[in-house]
C-alpha cells in the first residue's frame, strides 16, 4: 500500500514540470526581447536604460538571432579584432588549425 502511494507521488512530481512547461506558452523573460515591442516607448532609451532591458543590453549589442541577418548590412563579425600591423601570424598546433 505504501509503495503505491509513493509511486503516485513520484509520478506527480515528474509530470508536474513537464505539464507546466508544455502549457506555459511562448514567453519572453524581458518585454524588450519580443521584436513586437522594439518600437514601443518602454524599449527605447532612456526608459529602458534604467533597468538595462533595452534590446541592445539584452542581446549584448547583437541582433536577435531569430530575425536572421540584416538585409541592409553585410554579415560581419565585429567581435573579431583586426590583427595589428607589424605582428606576424603565429602558427598553431596541428589540432588547432593554422
C-alpha positions as CSV (number, residue, x, y, z in Angstrom):
1,X,0.0,0.0,0.0
2,X,2.8,2.4,0.9
3,X,4.7,1.7,-2.3
4,X,1.6,2.6,-4.5
5,X,1.3,5.9,-2.7
6,X,5.0,6.6,-3.2
7,X,4.8,5.8,-6.9
8,X,1.8,8.1,-7.3
9,X,3.7,11.0,-5.7
10,X,6.8,10.3,-7.7
11,X,4.8,10.3,-11.0
12,X,3.1,13.5,-10.0
13,X,6.4,15.2,-9.2
14,X,7.8,14.0,-12.5
15,X,4.8,15.1,-14.6
16,X,4.3,18.4,-13.0
17,X,7.3,20.2,-14.6
18,X,6.5,18.7,-18.0
19,X,2.9,19.8,-17.9
20,X,3.9,23.3,-16.7
21,X,6.5,23.7,-19.5
22,X,4.0,22.4,-22.1
23,X,1.2,24.8,-21.2
24,X,3.3,27.9,-20.3
25,X,3.3,29.1,-24.0
26,X,5.9,31.3,-25.6
27,X,7.0,33.9,-23.2
28,X,9.9,36.3,-23.0
29,X,11.9,36.9,-19.9
30,X,12.0,40.7,-20.7
31,X,9.4,42.5,-22.7
32,X,12.0,44.1,-24.9
33,X,13.1,40.6,-26.1
34,X,9.9,40.4,-28.1
35,X,10.5,42.0,-31.5
36,X,6.9,43.3,-31.5
37,X,7.8,45.6,-28.6
38,X,11.0,47.1,-30.0
39,X,9.3,50.2,-31.3
40,X,7.4,50.9,-28.1
41,X,8.5,53.6,-25.7
42,X,9.5,51.3,-22.8
43,X,12.0,49.6,-25.1
44,X,13.7,52.8,-26.2
45,X,16.3,55.0,-24.4
46,X,16.3,56.4,-21.8
47,X,13.5,54.5,-20.2
48,X,14.9,51.0,-20.8
49,X,18.4,52.1,-19.9
50,X,17.5,52.5,-16.2
51,X,16.9,48.8,-15.7
52,X,19.1,47.6,-18.6
53,X,16.3,45.9,-20.6
54,X,16.9,47.6,-24.0
55,X,17.3,45.3,-26.9
56,X,21.0,46.5,-27.1
57,X,21.5,45.3,-23.5
58,X,19.6,42.1,-23.7
59,X,21.3,40.9,-26.9
60,X,24.7,42.5,-25.9
61,X,25.0,44.6,-29.0
62,X,23.8,41.9,-31.4
63,X,20.6,41.5,-33.3
64,X,18.0,38.9,-32.2
65,X,19.3,35.7,-33.9
66,X,15.7,34.6,-34.6
67,X,15.4,37.5,-37.1
68,X,18.3,36.4,-39.3
69,X,21.0,38.6,-40.8
70,X,20.0,42.3,-41.5
71,X,19.0,43.0,-45.1
72,X,20.9,46.3,-45.5
73,X,24.2,45.3,-43.8
74,X,26.7,42.7,-44.8
75,X,27.1,39.8,-42.4
76,X,30.3,40.7,-40.5
77,X,31.5,39.7,-37.1
78,X,32.6,42.8,-35.1
79,X,33.8,40.7,-32.2
80,X,36.9,39.5,-34.0
81,X,39.5,42.3,-33.9
82,X,41.8,43.1,-36.8
83,X,45.4,42.0,-36.4
84,X,47.6,45.0,-35.6
85,X,50.2,45.9,-38.2
86,X,53.7,44.5,-37.7
87,X,52.7,41.4,-35.9
88,X,53.1,38.2,-38.0
89,X,50.7,35.3,-37.6
90,X,51.6,32.8,-35.0
91,X,51.2,29.2,-36.2
92,X,49.1,26.9,-34.2
93,X,49.4,23.3,-33.4
94,X,48.3,20.6,-35.8
95,X,45.0,20.0,-33.9
96,X,44.2,23.7,-33.7
97,X,44.4,24.6,-37.4
98,X,46.8,27.0,-39.0
